[in-house]
Amino acid sequence: MAKKRELFSRLRKSKGTQVKVAEDNEISAVYLRMIENGTFTPGRDLMFRLSRYFDVPAEELFSDYFKQDKSVQLR
């Protein structure tokens, strides 16, 4: 089960409703809700656009994505 992005949620609430923030970023409110709830991770361009919009590094805004273990297992 996806974990809600608490920082994203707090920052979004400080900017307004999901509809307003979605419109400001030219995405649907449903897509924004999925990002906020952690069920979807945006692509690189949108990730950095949201980072600039909230004035927070992408690594903090999407810490769940950046902290994933991306090591390659060798056999």
C-alpha positions in Angstrom: 0.0 0.0 0.0 1.3 3.5 -0.9 2.2 5.9 1.9 0.9 9.4 1.7 3.5 12.1 1.1 3.0 14.2 4.2 5.4 17.0 3.2 3.8 17.2 -0.2 0.3 17.3 1.5 1.3 20.1 3.9 2.9 22.2 1.1 -0.1 21.7 -1.2 -2.5 22.8 1.6 -0.4 26.0 2.1 -0.9 26.8 -1.6 -4.6 26.0 -1.7 -6.9 23.2 -2.8 -5.9 20.2 -4.9 -7.8 21.7 -7.8 -5.9 25.0 -7.6 -2.5 23.4 -7.3 -3.3 21.0 -10.2 -4.4 23.9 -12.4 -1.3 25.9 -11.5 0.8 23.0 -12.7 -1.4 22.1 -15.7 -2.3 18.6 -14.5 -5.6 17.1 -13.4 -6.7 17.1 -9.8 -7.0 13.3 -9.9 -3.3 13.1 -11.0 -2.3 15.5 -8.2 -4.2 13.5 -5.7 -2.5 10.3 -6.8 0.9 12.0 -6.4 0.0 13.4 -3.0 -1.4 10.0 -1.8 1.8 8.3 -2.9 0.1 6.0 -5.4 1.9 7.5 -8.3 5.4 9.1 -8.8 5.5 11.9 -11.4 7.9 11.8 -14.3 11.1 13.8 -14.0 9.9 17.0 -15.6 6.8 17.2 -13.4 8.8 16.2 -10.4 11.1 19.2 -10.8 8.3 21.5 -11.8 6.5 20.7 -8.5 9.8 21.1 -6.7 10.2 24.6 -8.0 6.5 25.4 -7.4 6.8 24.4 -3.7 10.4 25.7 -3.4 11.6 22.5 -1.9 14.3 20.1 -3.3 12.8 17.2 -5.2 14.8 14.8 -2.9 12.8 16.1 0.0 9.4 16.4 -1.7 9.7 12.9 -3.1 11.9 11.3 -0.5 10.2 8.0 -0.8 11.3 7.8 -4.5 14.9 9.0 -3.8 15.4 6.6 -0.9 14.4 3.5 -2.8 17.2 0.8 -2.9 18.3 1.1 -6.6 21.3 -1.2 -6.3 21.7 -3.8 -8.9 22.2 -7.4 -7.7 24.9 -9.2 -9.5 24.8 -13.0 -9.7 
